[in-house]
Amino acid sequence: MKIGYKLIAEAYGPTEMVRQCVLAEQAGFDFVEISDHFHPWVSEQQHSGFAWSMLAAIAARTERIELATGVTCPMIRYHPAVIAQAAATTQILAEGRFTLGVGSGERLNEHVVGQGWPPVHVRHRMFRESLEIIRLLWQGGYQSYEGRHLTLEDARVFDLPEELPKIVVAAGGTRAAALAAELGDGLFVTEPSPDLVGAYREHGGTGPRYAEVPLAYAGTVEEAAESARALFRFGIPGWKVQAELPNPVNFDAATALVTADVMAENFGCGPDTERHLAVTKPFVDAGYDHLALINAGPDVDGFFDHAANGLIEQVRKLG
């Protein structure tokens, strides 16, 4: 069981993300995962630094902690050739500590390049082609690829690490979980679903299974729940909404009726370790072995103290 920390790049600026990762390493976390966005989700967040620049800085400032994207969409806004190069470079800079977390993306980030937002079945095909291109380039040498949606022309990634990064595939349904088993090295989810683990294993998946655990640390449940409402209410409507809205103003409108009480029902809010463990346990029971703890509360440094003074080890014992 590995315990990680979610770097919320939409809620904090780039230098703060680097600082938080240093504190996460000192607190005893095993890994961090950072979101790769162009826009924040809601108007309260007001940040969205470039994940790959932050990862390079984090790699230089840390020694032990593992790094991951949580997650990158390797198409539309990016070409998968660029992600193959970026991930290989990051793995070298991090001296083998990097994992490439990938997913099929959201309109929020991908529409900015003006190439539209394809329907979901097209996105799934593009996603498959993207993973095939990344794998192809990581074989070394000059490579070309002609897919239905994506092409690669006579390209080579010159700087390849001795050990390639793992590719962990985000899944919100069983079809994506099957793809994670076929073309990925692990699974990444945001809900404690045993069905996703089952589909992953059924299709031959044997790698790490990542999940984000929704916590919010503060001195009181009320303070934590209000902070979670401000920073994380975007997740309440689910992925069918999250994938389709174009800008923070749209998420503001879609989540206007989400209350702090709703967040308290969905997050482990407040200072109570037992509540945090109660929210975490379903992920463990469902079969996830890499748990990235979210802190949607207002007290960042207090959460790291809380984690170092028992939470990390108590979560680890759940496994």
Buried (B, 14 or more C-beta within 10 A) or exposed (E): EBBBBBBBBBBBBBEBBBBBBEBBBEBBBBBBBBBBBBBBBBEBBEBBBEBBEBBBBBBEEBEEBBBBBBBBBBBBBBBBBEBBBBBBBBBBBBEEBBBBBBBBBBBBBBBBEEEEBBEEEEBBBBBBBBBBBBBBBBEEEEBEBEBEBBEBEEBEBEEBBEEBBBBBBBBBBBEBBBBBBBBBBBBBBBBBBEEBBBBBBEBEBEBBBBBBBBBBBBEEBBBBBBBBBBBBBBBBBEBEBBBBBBBBEBBBEBBEEBEBEBBBEBBBBBBEBEBBBEBBBBBBEBBBBBBBBBBBBBBBEBBBEBBBEEBBEBBBEBB
